Amino acid sequence: MLRQLINSTARVTCQSQRMGIQLLQPRCYQSTSIDEDKTTATILNQETDSGLMVDAYSQAGFRLNNGMKVLGPIAIFPRSVLSWKVKSAEDINEDSLSLFHMLEPKIDLLVIGVGDKGNKVDPRVVHYMKNKGITLEILPTETACTTFNFLNQERRYVAGAFLPPISLRITDEDLVQSQRRRNKLFLSQDEDSVF
Amino acid sequence: MVRGWARLERLVSAAQNGRIAQCQLPKRKRKVLPRVAGARFCSTEQTLHPTIRPVNAVERTTLTEYGQYIAECMPKYVQKVQITAGNELEVLIAPEGVIPVLTFLKDHTNGQYTCLTDLCGVDMPSRAFRFEVVYNLLSVRFNSRIRVKTYTDELTPVDSACEVYAGANWYEREVWDMYGVFFANHPDLRRILTDYGFEGHPFRKDFPLSGYVEVRYDDEAKRVVVEPLELAQEFRKFDLNAPWEQFPKFRDHVPAEDIPIKEEKE
């Protein structure tokens, strides 16, 4: 387990808890079907027509709910995604955010994922964007992805600007999912060390 | 309610038959005060007036002595100890002492306040340190509650209680969102109740009741827009104080009585 971690640190992916769960309550009208009494739960990211959502993130990039994988920082919109040319949270300045205030129709809210928890964004940039009329929501990338997913599902005019985080919390579930994705789930790792 | 009545009747009948036992008050000289778990139910007075809350002197003395004990154990942080009229113990501490005092109350054998029932803020704009952060704790072992209060202003962070009580997480997020009190070392401090793009801290006294912005659906733009507030009627402030005194018997009433703490003698 540990050896696999060391070999593939760059490629370790995190299953996003950003996959929110949407509960659908049954409508309150008379119905003869028995099954309509049940509350159903669906995964937010897998709903059709809900717009682009971030399924998972890693130190390398992001995976979206339409199957696309993007490496590096991204600028994500309700139906499209771009790669974003920013090195780190300190590099976020008026130029790097210039795209977001030039969009038509104007977005309500810009969610900025700054990577790790402690990274700061220049307060002057925050003021600059507020003067342009765009409210910012500055969060660590993990929670920023979740917030963007929820807002997108609500059909709000929101855009996201995410930096991949450096430090990740990896669970066993994440490791199993990434192995399954690479079709290596049932291969034994012990034999590798012999060769 | 029925239980309360039944208990009262039992007490009355027991008093009439001379069966009430005297409760042992803990001796003052002992270092470690034993907690009397059943202090609440002991009463040596006959209270026949059902609408007047009976004064529980035993509980009050137990709490007073426990408050003094806490002040003696943690003299660095405990600044004041109070007890309210309803026998609620309040410990006022310095903001640096949040983690030590909460750990002491949670883990000490005489405290065992393992349950954080509430964490809230209070805004008193007339003070220098305008925000109070209040922790309400419950000890299931001793059936006892205690309140711990700290103070801070808009910019000074307070240590997060999450490492002591895991349940403090969302409460501290709420205090941050509503008042703007920053909690250092909080695992995930972000907004919890306000809308995503909301600016301001609504529970502050200088934040107006109806806010600064309103939302409406704009038919031309086919979206919800946020605009500055426009009230159809201007704000009316009602003075609801009656010209007559409400409680003439309580003119000298103090909400919380100070418990004397022994000063450190060098």
Chai-1 contact restraints between the chains, C-beta under 6 A:
chainA,res_idxA,chainB,res_idxB,connection_type,confidence,min_distance_angstrom,max_distance_angstrom,comment,restraint_id
A,L109,B,Y196,contact,1.0,0.0,6.0,A-B,restraint_1
A,L109,B,G197,contact,1.0,0.0,6.0,A-B,restraint_2
A,T135,B,G197,contact,1.0,0.0,6.0,A-B,restraint_3
A,E137,B,Y196,contact,1.0,0.0,6.0,A-B,restraint_4
